[in-house]
Amino acid sequence: MARSRRVRDESCEVVVVGAGMAGLMAATTLAERDVVVLEAAGRAGGRVDSARQGDYWINLGTQFTEGTGPLIDALHRHQIPMGTLEGKSVALSLGGKQVDTSNPFSLMFRSRMSFLDRLGLAAVGTRIIANVPFLEMAPEKRWAKRVRAKLDARRADFVLNGVKSELAREMVRSWSGQWMGCEPDETAATQFVYSMGILLTDPGKVPNLSLPEGGNQTLTDILSEDLGDRIRLNSPVNSLEWTADGVVVDYEDEKGPARLNARRAIVAVPADIAVKIMPGLPPEYRKAFDAIHYGRYVVVGFFTHEEGPQRWDDYLAVSTPELSFQAVFNHATALRRDGPRKPGGALACFAGGAEADKLFELTDEEIVARFTADLLTLYPELNGKLGEGILRRHPRVVPFWAPDGRASLPTLRQNLGPVYLAGDYQLDVPSLADAANSGQQAAEKVLASLSPRG
């Protein structure tokens, strides 16, 4: 008969489950307390993942840093230089021609499309832009509430109602895939309209839309280093149970099974993992978690070795609905300031939603070869100047909701006794900044619930 493995007993004041942006910000806020962070993966940062080479970097997970609050404050506090996106925009590549989407005249009349396609895209754009002002209003305003409720109740593909243009339909799929990682018929309209309405017309309107020099991982690396051995990597949690005044966490690491007793817990993991490790969730919490879906991406990044000005220098993203990827993100644009252009660059090719689902079935080599060929079709001048493709598969990225799926979301903003929840699903438009905000907010609630030290 096999002998059962001995379980180590441990204790701490607060345990944080998950070392993504939300978990790291929560643990940093709790740094003066006895805190332990358990992370299943072999690295901290979650979907924040950057590759670096010389002056350049490629964000292989989350693309941009946007919003306000703790994330931006932390970047400034740690004196991380920020690459500017001022004056940069988004382009559309269609029929071999690249057009700036922030210029509606150019998009409609200088790109290579039929009258039917122009008509279809005009209808789509009008429906998106007409709703954006209401989403930018304070949520408590009457008209803002009315428009939000209407958008929350309908699918994002409402923008295609009556549209006969196949190109317009493919464009909407491409936009939804590249920014949210899902199909427009999967998600409620609110998130899609907000993201597309601002980013396609004027990225400068997004608060602090920027790129930290060295990539988004620069900050998570610093936070991880500050926390030191309080982060335990390769330590997946099997279960988390709670009583009125404490939690018990069973997990495993290289030493074997362990049981951690803590006064409080912050759970900062994706919805499906939270449900798995907390079997005692009340039905309303399980329902709220089950309503959260996640977009999926395949990303291939390339460091490039060109010299002199290039066609893509002033674009932070180029939509490519005719290719195997739906967008190219240009991280080097944040470094293109006044003065001579430095040689080289960094490009990330993204496919999301159903396109990513199909790519998941291919080998790494097949995906890189396909993306490389299409990138050279887009920019033949890069022939012989592309570095080796760096591939990431992301089956779970940006959270989204089906129509009316957000109705139960406020439940997840409430603690379960000593258990507090954190993640970018808690706020209106999920982002890296939202993840940081939710982590700090959860930690502040924990601090308020604990008696003062000493």
C-alpha positions in Angstrom: 0.0 0.0 0.0 1.4 3.4 -1.0 2.3 5.7 1.9 0.6 9.0 1.8 2.9 12.0 1.4 3.3 14.2 4.5 1.6 17.6 4.3 3.6 20.6 5.6 1.7 23.0 7.8 2.4 26.7 7.3 0.8 30.0 8.3 0.8 33.6 7.3 -1.3 36.7 7.7 -2.5 37.1 4.1 -2.2 34.7 1.2 -2.5 36.0 -2.4 -3.4 33.3 -5.0 -2.0 34.3 -8.4 0.9 36.5 -9.4 -0.5 38.3 -12.4 -0.8 42.1 -12.4 -3.7 42.0 -9.9 -2.0 39.6 -7.5 1.4 41.5 -7.7 -0.3 44.8 -7.0 -2.3 43.3 -4.1 0.9 41.8 -2.6 2.8 45.0 -3.0 0.1 47.0 -1.2 0.4 44.4 1.6 4.2 44.4 1.6 4.3 45.6 5.3 2.3 42.6 6.4 3.1 38.9 6.5 2.1 38.0 2.9 2.7 34.9 0.8 1.9 34.8 -3.0 1.2 31.4 -4.6 1.7 31.2 -8.4 1.1 28.0 -10.4 3.4 29.0 -13.3 7.2 29.2 -13.3 7.2 33.0 -13.7 5.2 35.9 -12.3 3.3 38.4 -14.4 0.5 36.3 -15.9 -0.3 37.4 -19.4 2.2 40.2 -19.1 5.1 38.9 -21.2 7.8 40.8 -23.0 10.8 39.9 -25.0 13.7 42.3 -25.3 16.6 42.9 -27.7 18.8 45.9 -27.7 16.8 49.1 -27.7 13.5 47.3 -28.5 11.0 45.0 -26.9 7.9 43.0 -28.0 4.9 42.6 -25.7 3.8 39.0 -26.3 0.8 39.2 -24.0 -1.0 42.5 -23.1 -0.1 45.1 -25.7 -0.6 48.5 -24.0 -0.7 50.2 -20.7 -3.7 52.4 -20.4 -6.0 54.1 -17.8 -5.2 55.8 -14.6 -4.6 54.8 -11.0 -2.2 52.4 -9.3 -0.6 51.0 -12.4 0.4 54.4 -13.8 1.4 55.5 -10.3 3.6 52.4 -9.9 5.3 53.1 -13.3 6.1 56.6 -12.2 7.2 55.6 -8.7 9.7 53.1 -10.1 10.8 55.7 -12.6 10.1 53.5 -15.6 10.5 55.6 -18.8 7.3 55.7 -20.9 7.4 55.6 -24.7 5.0 58.2 -26.1 2.2 57.3 -28.5 1.3 61.0 -29.0 0.6 61.5 -32.7 0.5 57.8 -33.5 -2.6 56.2 -35.0 -4.1 52.9 -36.4 -4.0 51.9 -40.0 -5.9 49.5 -42.3 -4.0 47.4 -44.9 -6.4 46.4 -47.7 -5.6 45.3 -51.2 -1.9 46.2 -50.8 -2.7 49.7 -49.7 -2.2 51.1 -46.1 -4.6 53.8 -45.0 -4.8 55.8 -41.7 -8.1 54.9 -40.0 -8.2 58.2 -38.0 -8.8 60.0 -41.3 -12.4 58.9 -42.3 -12.0 60.5 -45.8 -8.8 58.5 -46.5 -10.4 55.3 -45.2 -13.5 55.6 -47.3 -12.2 57.0 -50.5 -8.5 56.2 -50.8 -8.6 52.5 -49.8 -9.3 49.9 -52.4 -12.9 49.0 -51.8 -16.2 48.9 -53.7 -19.1 51.3 -53.2 -21.0 48.6 -51.3 -18.0 48.1 -49.0 -17.7 51.9 -48.4 -21.4 52.0 -47.6 -21.1 49.0 -45.2 -18.1 50.4 -43.3 -19.8 53.8 -43.1 -22.8 52.2 -41.4 -20.6 50.2 -39.0 -18.5 53.3 -38.1 -21.6 55.5 -37.6 -23.1 53.0 -35.2 -19.9 52.6 -33.2 -19.1 56.3 -33.0 -22.7 57.4 -32.2 -22.6 55.4 -28.9 -19.1 56.3 -27.7 -19.9 59.7 -26.1 -22.5 58.0 -23.8 -19.9 55.4 -22.7 -17.5 58.2 -21.9 -20.1 59.9 -19.7 -20.3 59.3 -15.9 -22.2 56.0 -15.5 -24.8 57.6 -13.2 -26.1 60.0 -15.9 -29.5 59.0 -17.2 -28.6 58.8 -20.9 -25.3 57.0 -20.2 -27.2 54.4 -18.1 -29.8 54.0 -20.9 -27.2 53.5 -23.7 -25.0 51.2 -21.5 -28.0 49.0 -20.7 -29.0 48.8 -24.3 -25.5 47.8 -25.4 -25.1 45.3 -22.6 -28.2 43.6 -23.8 -27.2 43.2 -27.4 -24.4 41.4 -29.3 -21.5 43.4 -30.8 -22.5 42.3 -34.3 -25.5 44.6 -34.1 -23.2 47.0 -36.0 -23.6 44.7 -39.0 -27.4 44.7 -39.1 -28.5 45.2 -42.7 -24.9 45.4 -44.0 -24.4 43.5 -47.2 -20.6 44.0 -47.5 -18.5 40.9 -46.8 -15.5 43.2 -46.3 -17.3 45.1 -43.6 -18.2 41.8 -41.9 -14.6 40.7 -42.1 -13.4 44.0 -40.7 -15.6 43.8 -37.7 -14.4 40.2 -37.0 -10.9 41.4 -37.4 -11.3 44.3 -35.0 -13.1 42.1 -32.4 -10.4 39.5 -32.7 -7.4 41.8 -32.4 -8.6 43.9 -29.5 -10.7 41.4 -27.5 -9.7 38.0 -28.8 -13.3 36.9 -29.5 -15.9 37.0 -32.3 -18.5 39.8 -32.4 -21.4 37.4 -32.0 -19.9 36.1 -28.7 -19.7 39.3 -26.8 -22.0 42.1 -25.7 -21.7 45.3 -27.6 -20.5 47.6 -24.8 -16.9 46.5 -24.6 -16.5 46.3 -28.4 -18.0 49.7 -29.0 -15.9 51.4 -26.4 -12.6 49.8 -27.6 -13.2 50.4 -31.3 -14.8 53.8 -31.0 -11.8 55.3 -29.4 -8.9 53.3 -30.7 -9.9 53.5 -34.4 -10.6 57.2 -34.4 -8.1 58.7 -31.9 -5.9 56.5 -29.7 -4.8 59.7 -27.9 -8.2 59.9 -26.2 -7.4 56.8 -24.2 -6.0 58.0 -20.8 -2.3 57.3 -20.6 -2.3 54.9 -23.6 1.4 54.2 -23.6 4.2 51.7 -23.7 6.6 51.4 -20.8 10.2 51.2 -22.2 11.4 47.6 -21.9 7.8 46.3 -22.3 4.9 45.8 -19.9 7.0 43.1 -18.1 9.4 45.8 -16.9 6.9 46.7 -14.1 6.0 43.1 -13.1 9.6 42.2 -13.0 10.3 45.1 -10.5 7.3 44.2 -8.4 8.3 40.5 -8.3 11.9 41.5 -7.3 10.6 43.7 -4.6 8.4 40.9 -3.1 11.4 38.4 -3.3 10.9 35.0 -1.8 7.4 35.9 -0.7 6.4 34.8 -4.2 6.3 31.0 -4.5 6.5 29.9 -8.1 5.4 26.5 -9.4 3.0 26.3 -6.5 -0.5 25.5 -7.8 -3.4 25.7 -5.4 -5.6 22.6 -5.2 -8.2 24.1 -2.9 -9.1 27.1 -0.8 -11.6 26.9 2.0 -12.7 29.4 4.5 -14.4 29.9 7.9 -15.7 33.1 9.4 -12.2 34.3 10.4 -9.6 32.5 8.3 -8.7 30.4 5.2 -7.0 27.1 4.6 -5.1 26.7 1.3 -3.9 23.4 0.1 -1.2 23.6 -2.6 1.9 21.8 -3.9 5.4 22.8 -4.7 8.7 21.0 -5.4 8.8 19.9 -1.7 5.4 18.2 -2.0 1.9 19.0 -0.5 1.5 21.9 1.9 -1.3 23.5 3.9 -1.3 27.2 4.5 -3.4 28.8 7.2 -4.0 32.5 6.8 -6.3 35.2 8.3 -7.2 36.6 4.8 -6.9 35.6 1.2 -7.0 37.5 -2.1 -7.8 35.3 -5.1 -6.5 36.9 -8.3 -6.8 34.1 -10.9 -9.0 33.7 -14.0 -12.7 32.9 -13.4 -12.5 29.1 -14.3 -9.6 28.6 -12.0 -11.3 30.4 -9.2 -14.3 28.1 -9.5 -12.1 25.0 -9.6 -10.1 25.9 -6.4 -13.1 27.1 -4.4 -15.6 24.3 -4.5 -17.5 26.0 -1.7 -18.6 29.0 -3.7 -22.2 30.1 -3.1 -24.4 29.7 -6.2 -24.5 33.5 -6.9 -20.7 33.7 -7.0 -20.4 30.6 -9.2 -23.0 32.1 -11.6 -21.1 35.4 -11.8 -17.8 33.5 -12.5 -19.5 31.3 -15.1 -20.7 34.4 -17.0 -17.1 35.5 -17.6 -15.6 34.3 -20.9 -12.1 34.8 -22.2 -10.7 35.9 -25.5 -7.8 33.9 -27.0 -4.8 35.0 -29.1 -1.9 33.6 -31.0 1.0 36.1 -31.1 4.2 35.9 -33.1 6.8 38.7 -32.4 9.7 39.7 -34.7 12.7 41.9 -34.0 13.6 43.6 -37.3 16.8 44.9 -38.7 15.8 47.6 -41.2 17.4 51.0 -41.5 15.9 54.4 -42.3 12.2 55.5 -42.2 9.6 52.9 -42.8 5.9 52.9 -43.8 4.8 51.6 -40.4 6.8 53.9 -38.2 3.9 56.2 -37.2 1.3 53.4 -36.5 0.9 51.7 -33.2 -1.3 49.1 -35.0 -2.1 48.0 -38.5 -5.3 46.0 -39.1 -4.8 43.2 -41.6 -8.2 41.4 -42.3 -6.9 39.7 -45.4 -4.0 37.9 -43.7 -3.5 34.9 -41.3 -3.2 37.4 -38.5 -5.6 40.3 -37.9 -3.2 43.0 -36.8 0.4 44.0 -36.5 1.3 45.9 -33.3 4.4 48.2 -33.7 6.1 48.5 -30.3 9.0 50.5 -31.7 6.6 53.4 -32.5 6.8 54.5 -28.9 10.5 55.3 -29.4 10.1 57.1 -32.7 10.6 60.7 -31.5 12.4 63.7 -33.1 15.9 63.0 -34.4 17.4 60.3 -36.5 15.5 57.0 -36.6 17.4 54.2 -34.9 17.9 51.0 -37.0 15.7 48.0 -36.3 12.3 47.6 -34.7 9.8 45.3 -33.1 6.5 44.0 -34.5 3.9 41.6 -33.0 1.5 39.8 -35.3 -1.9 39.0 -33.6 -4.7 36.6 -34.4 -7.7 36.3 -32.1 -11.0 34.7 -31.7 -11.9 32.0 -34.2 -8.7 32.6 -36.2 -6.7 31.7 -33.0 -8.9 28.6 -32.5 -7.8 27.4 -35.9 -4.2 28.2 -35.3 -4.1 26.3 -32.0 -4.4 23.1 -34.1 -1.1 23.8 -36.0 2.4 23.3 -34.8 4.6 26.2 -33.7 6.7 25.9 -36.8 3.6 26.0 -39.1 2.2 29.1 -37.3 5.5 31.0 -37.5 6.0 30.1 -41.1 2.5 31.3 -42.0 2.9 34.6 -40.1 6.3 35.2 -41.6 5.1 34.7 -45.1 2.1 37.1 -44.6 4.2 39.7 -42.9 6.5 39.7 -45.9 3.5 40.0 -48.1 2.4 43.1 -46.1 5.9 44.6 -46.0 8.1 43.0 -48.7 10.9 45.4 -47.8 11.5 43.3 -44.6 12.7 40.4 -46.7 16.0 39.3 -45.1 15.5 41.7 -42.2 13.3 39.6 -39.9 14.6 37.9 -36.8 13.3 34.5 -35.6 9.6 34.5 -34.8 8.8 34.3 -31.1 5.5 32.5 -30.6 3.0 32.6 -27.7 -0.3 30.8 -27.5 -2.9 32.4 -25.2 -6.0 30.4 -24.7 -7.3 32.8 -22.0 -6.7 36.5 -22.2 -9.2 39.5 -22.1 -12.4 38.7 -20.2 -15.7 39.4 -22.0 -19.4 38.8 -21.4 -22.3 37.6 -23.6 -25.4 39.9 -23.7 -26.7 40.5 -20.2 -23.8 38.6 -18.7 -22.6 41.5 -16.7 -25.7 41.6 -14.6 -24.2 39.4 -11.9 -20.8 41.0 -11.9 -21.3 43.2 -8.8 -21.4 40.0 -6.8 -17.7 39.4 -7.4 -16.9 42.8 -5.9 -18.1 41.6 -2.5 -15.8 39.5 -0.2 -16.7 36.0 0.9 -15.9 36.4 4.6 -12.1 36.4 4.7 -11.7 35.9 0.9 -11.4 38.9 -1.4 -11.5 38.7 -5.2 -9.3 40.6 -7.7 -9.0 40.7 -11.5 -9.6 42.8 -14.5 -13.1 41.3 -14.8 -14.3 43.5 -11.9 -14.3 46.8 -13.8 -16.1 48.2 -16.8 -13.5 47.8 -19.6 -11.0 45.1 -18.7 -7.4 46.2 -19.1 -4.0 45.9 -17.4 -4.8 49.1 -15.4 -8.1 47.6 -14.2 -6.2 44.5 -13.0 -3.8 46.7 -11.0 -6.7 48.7 -9.6 -8.6 45.7 -8.5 -5.6 44.2 -6.8 -4.9 47.3 -4.9 -8.5 47.8 -3.9 -8.8 44.2 -2.6 -5.6 44.7 -0.6 -6.9 47.9 0.9 -10.1 46.1 2.0 -8.0 43.4 3.6 -5.9 46.0 5.5 -9.1 47.6 6.7 -10.4 44.3 7.9 -7.3 43.4 9.9 -6.7 44.8 13.4 -3.6 47.1 13.5 -0.3 45.4 14.0 1.0 45.3 17.5 
